[in-house]
Amino acid sequence: MKFGIHAGLWMKAWTDDPAPIFKTAAEIGYDGVELSLLGIGLDRADEIRAQAEGCGLELTCSTGLGPEADPTSDDPAVRDNAVAVLTQAIQVTARLGAKGLAGVVAAPWGVFDPANKPARAARSAETLARVDTVLRDEGVTLGIEALNRFEGDLTSTAAETCAIARACGSDHIGVLLDSFHMNIEEKDPPAALRAAGETLVHYHVSDNDRGQPGSGRYDFAADAQALADIGYDKWVVAEMFVMAGHSSSRDLNIWRDIEPDPTVAATNTLAYLKEVFGNVG
């Protein structure tokens, strides 16, 4: 199991230079950093990869699709654009030296059309399946994120998200489950993790307020046991957003400081993750 930290913890804007973040994450002792591909293209990938490697860090990536690249759209041209956008994101991920790309890829963030969920889910799976070849060729795994009801309606639960991933019929497509979203949507998060099983390819942690794990009421020890039970040995990434007043914070509705200092939160989080997730067998 590898412990990572999402660069968004420190970023004021998605286009910020990640080099200082890599240095801080390495000094704390993380195995790697998760980068949002918002603001990162092939033109920056080689330099960023070298910066991370220079700090001894691995990278993993996340992204999100907009309405113009909606895999669920009934317009074939929009679905084609989703394939094109995802293909480029996969290529950037590979150029960065990362093996995983996860995020809001089943449907755009903030799009709601609950009356047509079955048809949209089917189109989403059909569209995502079209990137199987590029995923295989680039050596990248795609994780579909389960979101809470306030951010989307298509993949609110682990079960809904796993159903789409499995319908893709690809060995390179699975799901990303996140404690923040599960805290809202799942009656029993550990049961959701166990049901996901081998479909789980990425796991995010933050506490119930999106702050430092262990500072709130979420039961991470129960999740840790569930992950051990299914033999999960991939990334555990702390995706915390704790500082108000940044453009990236507005995107995520962070209206007050959740933690007083992001670097202290990152340091405390790694110690907590090693204690809770590193000692479960």
C-alpha positions in Angstrom: 0.0 0.0 0.0 1.3 3.4 -1.0 0.5 6.7 0.8 -0.1 9.8 -1.3 -1.2 13.4 -0.9 -3.3 15.4 -3.3 -1.4 18.5 -4.5 -4.7 20.5 -4.3 -4.2 20.7 -0.5 -1.7 23.5 -1.2 -2.7 24.8 -4.6 -4.2 28.3 -4.9 -4.9 27.6 -8.6 -4.8 24.4 -10.6 -2.0 25.8 -12.7 0.4 26.4 -9.8 3.9 25.0 -10.1 3.9 21.7 -8.2 7.7 21.7 -7.6 7.5 23.2 -4.1 4.7 20.8 -3.3 6.8 17.8 -4.3 9.6 19.0 -2.0 7.2 19.4 0.9 5.5 16.0 0.3 8.9 14.3 0.1 10.2 15.9 3.3 7.1 14.7 5.1 7.6 11.2 3.8 4.9 10.5 1.3 5.4 7.9 -1.4 3.8 10.1 -4.0 1.6 13.0 -5.0 -1.7 13.1 -6.9 -1.9 15.8 -9.5 -5.1 17.2 -11.1 -4.6 17.4 -14.8 -6.6 20.6 -14.9 -3.9 23.0 -16.2 -1.4 20.2 -17.1 -0.9 19.2 -20.7 1.8 17.3 -22.6 3.8 20.5 -22.8 4.4 20.5 -19.1 4.5 16.7 -18.4 8.2 16.0 -18.9 9.3 18.8 -16.7 6.8 17.9 -13.9 7.8 14.2 -14.1 11.5 15.2 -13.7 10.6 17.4 -10.7 8.8 14.5 -9.0 11.4 12.0 -9.7 14.0 14.3 -8.4 12.2 14.3 -5.1 11.9 10.5 -5.1 8.1 10.6 -5.6 5.7 8.7 -7.7 2.7 10.4 -9.3 -0.9 9.5 -9.8 -3.4 11.7 -11.6 -7.0 12.9 -11.4 -9.2 14.8 -13.8 -12.8 15.7 -14.6 -14.9 16.1 -17.7 -17.0 19.2 -18.6 -20.4 19.3 -20.3 -18.8 19.6 -23.7 -17.2 16.1 -23.2 -20.1 14.3 -21.5 -19.8 10.5 -22.0 -23.6 10.2 -21.2 -24.7 12.7 -23.9 -27.3 11.6 -26.5 -25.2 13.6 -29.0 -22.6 11.3 -30.7 -20.3 14.3 -31.3 -20.2 15.1 -27.6 -19.4 11.5 -26.7 -16.7 11.5 -29.4 -15.2 14.6 -27.7 -15.3 12.8 -24.3 -13.2 10.0 -25.9 -10.7 12.6 -27.3 -10.4 14.5 -24.0 -9.9 11.3 -22.0 -7.4 10.0 -24.6 -5.3 13.1 -24.1 -5.6 12.8 -20.3 -4.4 9.2 -20.5 -1.5 10.2 -22.6 -0.5 13.0 -20.2 -0.8 10.6 -17.3 1.6 8.2 -19.0 4.0 11.0 -19.9 4.1 12.0 -16.3 5.2 8.4 -15.5 2.0 7.7 -13.6 0.0 4.5 -13.8 -3.3 5.7 -12.6 -5.9 8.3 -13.7 -9.1 8.7 -11.7 -11.9 11.2 -11.2 -15.1 12.6 -12.5 -15.2 10.7 -15.8 -18.5 8.9 -15.9 -20.4 12.1 -16.3 -19.5 15.8 -15.9 -19.4 17.3 -12.4 -22.6 19.2 -11.6 -24.8 17.6 -14.3 -28.1 16.2 -13.1 -30.6 14.2 -15.2 -32.0 11.6 -12.8 -35.0 10.7 -15.0 -32.7 9.3 -17.6 -30.1 7.6 -15.4 -30.3 4.1 -17.0 -29.8 5.3 -20.5 -27.0 7.7 -19.4 -25.3 5.0 -17.5 -25.3 2.7 -20.5 -23.9 5.4 -22.8 -21.3 6.3 -20.2 -20.1 2.7 -20.1 -20.1 2.4 -23.9 -18.1 5.7 -24.2 -15.5 4.8 -21.5 -15.0 1.4 -23.1 -13.7 3.1 -26.2 -10.5 4.2 -24.3 -9.6 0.7 -23.4 -7.0 0.4 -26.1 -5.2 3.6 -25.2 -5.3 2.6 -21.5 -3.7 -0.7 -22.4 -1.2 0.8 -24.8 -0.1 3.6 -22.3 -0.1 1.3 -19.2 -2.7 3.4 -17.3 -5.7 2.3 -15.2 -8.8 4.5 -15.2 -10.8 5.0 -12.0 -14.4 6.2 -12.1 -15.2 8.3 -9.0 -18.3 7.9 -6.9 -19.6 11.3 -6.0 -22.0 12.6 -3.4 -25.5 13.7 -4.5 -24.6 17.4 -4.4 -21.9 16.9 -7.1 -23.6 14.5 -9.5 -26.4 12.0 -9.8 -25.1 9.2 -12.0 -22.5 7.6 -9.6 -23.7 8.5 -6.1 -23.0 5.1 -4.6 -20.2 2.5 -4.9 -22.7 0.1 -6.4 -23.8 2.5 -9.2 -20.2 3.3 -10.0 -19.0 -0.3 -10.0 -21.9 -1.3 -12.3 -20.7 1.3 -14.9 -17.1 0.2 -14.5 -18.0 -3.5 -15.0 -20.2 -2.7 -17.9 -17.2 -1.2 -19.7 -15.8 -4.7 -20.0 -12.2 -3.4 -19.6 -9.5 -4.8 -17.4 -8.1 -1.2 -17.3 -11.2 0.5 -15.8 -12.3 0.4 -12.2 -13.6 2.7 -9.5 -12.3 5.4 -7.1 -14.0 5.4 -3.7 -13.6 8.4 -1.4 -14.4 8.5 2.3 -15.8 12.0 2.0 -18.4 10.9 -0.5 -19.1 7.6 1.1 -19.7 9.4 4.4 -22.7 11.0 2.8 -24.0 8.2 0.5 -23.2 4.8 2.0 -25.1 3.2 4.9 -22.0 1.0 5.4 -18.7 2.3 3.8 -16.7 -0.8 4.7 -19.4 -3.0 3.1 -19.2 -0.8 0.0 -15.5 -1.4 -0.2 -15.8 -5.1 0.1 -18.5 -5.2 -2.5 -16.3 -3.2 -4.9 -13.6 -5.9 -4.5 -11.2 -6.1 -7.4 -13.0 -3.2 -9.1 -11.5 -0.8 -6.6 -8.4 0.8 -8.2 -8.0 4.0 -6.1 -9.0 5.2 -2.6 -9.2 8.7 -1.3 -9.4 9.8 2.3 -10.4 12.9 4.2 -12.6 13.2 7.2 -16.3 14.1 7.2 -15.5 17.9 6.8 -12.9 17.2 4.1 -10.2 17.8 6.6 -7.5 15.8 8.2 -8.3 12.1 8.6 -8.7 11.2 12.2 -9.8 14.7 13.3 -13.5 14.0 12.7 -16.0 11.1 13.1 -15.3 8.9 10.0 -14.3 5.3 10.9 -11.1 4.8 9.0 -10.1 1.7 11.0 -13.2 -0.1 9.6 -12.3 1.0 6.0 -8.7 -0.2 6.6 -9.9 -3.6 7.6 -12.2 -3.8 4.6 -9.3 -2.9 2.3 -7.2 -5.7 3.9 -10.0 -8.1 3.5 -10.2 -7.5 -0.3 -6.4 -7.5 -0.7 -6.2 -3.9 -1.7 -2.6 -2.8 -2.0 -2.8 0.3 -4.2 -2.8 4.0 -3.4 -4.3 5.6 -0.3 -4.4 9.3 -1.1 -5.3 12.0 1.2 -7.5 14.4 -0.8 -8.0 17.2 1.6 -9.2 20.7 0.7 -8.8 22.9 3.7 -8.1 26.5 2.8 -10.7 29.1 1.8 -10.1 32.0 -0.5 -8.4 30.2 -3.3 -9.8 29.7 -6.8 -9.4 26.0 -6.4 -11.3 26.1 -3.1 -14.3 27.9 -4.7 -14.5 25.0 -7.1 -15.0 22.7 -4.2 -17.2 24.9 -2.0 -14.6 25.5 0.7 -15.9 28.7 2.4 -13.9 28.5 5.6 -10.5 27.2 6.7 -11.0 23.6 7.6 -7.5 23.2 9.1 -5.2 26.1 10.2 -2.1 24.9 8.2 -2.1 22.5 5.2 1.5 21.3 5.8 0.7 20.5 9.4 -2.4 18.7 8.3 -0.4 16.7 5.7 2.2 15.8 8.3 -0.4 14.6 10.8 -2.3 12.7 8.1 0.7 10.6 7.0 1.4 9.6 10.6 -2.3 8.7 11.0 -2.5 6.7 7.8 0.6 4.7 8.6 -0.9 3.9 12.0 -4.4 2.9 10.8 -3.8 1.5 7.4 -0.2 0.3 7.8 -0.9 -2.1 10.7 -3.9 -4.0 9.4 -3.4 -7.6 8.2 
